[in-house]
Amino acid sequence: MDMTLFIALLAFAFVSSVTPGPNNLMLLASGANFGLRRTLPHMVGVSLGHSFMVFIVGLGLAQMFQAYPPLRQIMLVVSIVYMTWLAWKIAHASAPKEGTVGGKPLTFFQAAAFQWVNPKGWIMAIGAQTNYAQDATWGAALMVGVGFVIVNFPAITLWAWLGQEMRRFLTNTRRLTAFNWTMAALLMASLIPILFH
């Protein structure tokens, strides 16, 4: 992969990583509820987990979906169930009786595993490998994964930081609960384009 193509890949990876989607909405909510430091394992799990998935997709996992179409439907159902559970977890992150934050942020492994059922993540991975690993070698697939490692973490950090900054506004239980329910609803709404595609 030449430098011009790699720079184009970095631009694609940054734009697709920084725009709203399930990961960024969950990081915004986690930053608001737990702060940046406690959200760090979640952030690293998203960044490394997604980059690894991008690499694996480049090695041929996308062809499995083409060869066996029902697998895509299975993944869609798993994705919807898992994202519904995550939305429920976000919606119930506050403890109204105590006025403190309940629950725990996602762990590294939970966030990394989420990448495999994140519809936006799949679209990003397939698009990146199709457009930037044109020779379809394992080296090209690796370079696309590396490109995401370089830009994904700074991009998603913005969302967790923004959530942490919102904590000043979310000082009472009612506001925090309303914020959490809004984030849960937006997470579920992010599935709509996938369901009707």
ZAMARGU-4260 file (C-alpha; in steps of 0.2 Angstrom, whole numbers, plus 5000, padded with zeros to 4 digits):
<rodrens>
0) 5000/5000/5000 | 5008/5017/4995 | 5008/5032/5006 | 4994/5041/4996 | 4982/5026/4998
5) 4987/5025/5017 | 4983/5043/5020 | 4966/5041/5012 | 4963/5026/5023 | 4968/5036/5038
10) 4955/5049/5033 | 4942/5036/5030 | 4945/5028/5047 | 4945/5044/5056 | 4929/5050/5049
15) 4920/5033/5051 | 4927/5032/5069 | 4922/5049/5075 | 4904/5050/5068 | 4890/5044/5079
20) 4886/5026/5080 | 4884/5013/5094 | 4902/5013/5101 | 4902/5032/5102 | 4885/5033/5110
25) 4890/5020/5123 | 4906/5030/5126 | 4897/5046/5128 | 4886/5038/5141 | 4900/5029/5150
30) 4910/5046/5151 | 4895/5054/5158 | 4892/5041/5171 | 4909/5035/5175 | 4922/5048/5169
35) 4936/5046/5157 | 4948/5036/5168 | 4935/5022/5172 | 4930/5022/5154 | 4947/5019/5148
40) 4946/5000/5147 | 4930/5002/5137 | 4939/5014/5125 | 4954/5002/5123 | 4943/4987/5120
45) 4933/4997/5106 | 4949/5003/5098 | 4959/4986/5098 | 4944/4975/5096 | 4938/4984/5081
50) 4955/4985/5073 | 4957/4966/5075 | 4940/4963/5067 | 4945/4974/5052 | 4960/4964/5050
55) 4950/4947/5051 | 4937/4954/5039 | 4952/4957/5027 | 4958/4939/5029 | 4941/4933/5022
60) 4927/4933/5035 | 4917/4944/5023 | 4917/4930/5010 | 4909/4919/5023 | 4894/4930/5023
65) 4893/4930/5004 | 4895/4911/5004 | 4882/4908/5018 | 4869/4922/5018 | 4859/4915/5033
70) 4875/4919/5043 | 4872/4938/5041 | 4854/4936/5047 | 4860/4926/5063 | 4873/4940/5066
75) 4859/4953/5064 | 4848/4944/5077 | 4863/4942/5089 | 4867/4961/5086 | 4849/4967/5090
80) 4848/4956/5106 | 4865/4962/5112 | 4862/4980/5108 | 4845/4979/5117 | 4854/4973/5132
85) 4867/4986/5131 | 4853/5000/5130 | 4844/4993/5145 | 4861/4993/5154 | 4864/5011/5149
90) 4846/5017/5154 | 4848/5009/5171 | 4865/5015/5175 | 4860/5028/5188 | 4853/5024/5205
95) 4839/5036/5208 | 4837/5032/5227 | 4855/5036/5231 | 4858/5049/5219 | 4874/5040/5214
100) 4880/5031/5198 | 4876/5013/5199 | 4883/4999/5188 | 4900/4997/5180 | 4907/5003/5164
105) 4910/4990/5150 | 4926/4980/5152 | 4940/4979/5139 | 4934/4961/5134 | 4915/4966/5133
110) 4919/4981/5122 | 4931/4971/5111 | 4917/4957/5109 | 4904/4970/5105 | 4913/4974/5089
115) 4908/4958/5082 | 4889/4962/5084 | 4891/4981/5080 | 4883/4984/5063 | 4892/5000/5060
120) 4908/4991/5064 | 4905/4978/5051 | 4901/4991/5037 | 4917/5001/5042 | 4927/4985/5041
125) 4920/4979/5025 | 4921/4996/5017 | 4939/4999/5022 | 4945/4982/5016 | 4936/4983/5000
130) 4943/5000/4996 | 4960/5001/5003 | 4966/4983/5003 | 4964/4981/4984 | 4977/4967/4982
135) 4968/4957/4996 | 4984/4950/5004 | 4986/4948/5022 | 4999/4962/5022 | 4986/4974/5015
140) 4973/4968/5027 | 4985/4971/5041 | 4989/4988/5035 | 4970/4993/5035 | 4969/4986/5053
145) 4984/4997/5058 | 4977/5012/5050 | 4962/5010/5062 | 4973/5008/5077 | 4981/5024/5073
150) 4966/5035/5072 | 4952/5026/5081 | 4957/5029/5099 | 4959/5048/5097 | 4943/5049/5088
155) 4933/5039/5101 | 4942/5048/5115 | 4933/5064/5110 | 4916/5055/5114 | 4921/5049/5131
160) 4928/5066/5135 | 4913/5075/5130 | 4903/5063/5141 | 4914/5067/5156 | 4912/5086/5152
165) 4893/5083/5153 | 4894/5077/5170 | 4894/5095/5176 | 4876/5097/5169 | 4871/5080/5175
170) 4873/5084/5193 | 4856/5077/5199 | 4848/5061/5197 | 4833/5066/5186 | 4845/5074/5173
175) 4857/5059/5173 | 4842/5047/5172 | 4835/5057/5157 | 4852/5057/5149 | 4854/5038/5151
180) 4837/5035/5144 | 4840/5046/5129 | 4857/5038/5126 | 4848/5021/5127 | 4835/5026/5114
185) 4848/5033/5102 | 4857/5017/5103 | 4842/5007/5098 | 4838/5020/5085 | 4855/5017/5077
190) 4849/5000/5072 | 4835/5007/5061 | 4846/5010/5046 | 4853/4992/5047 | 4835/4984/5049
195) 4829/4992/5034 | 4844/4990/5023
</rodrens>
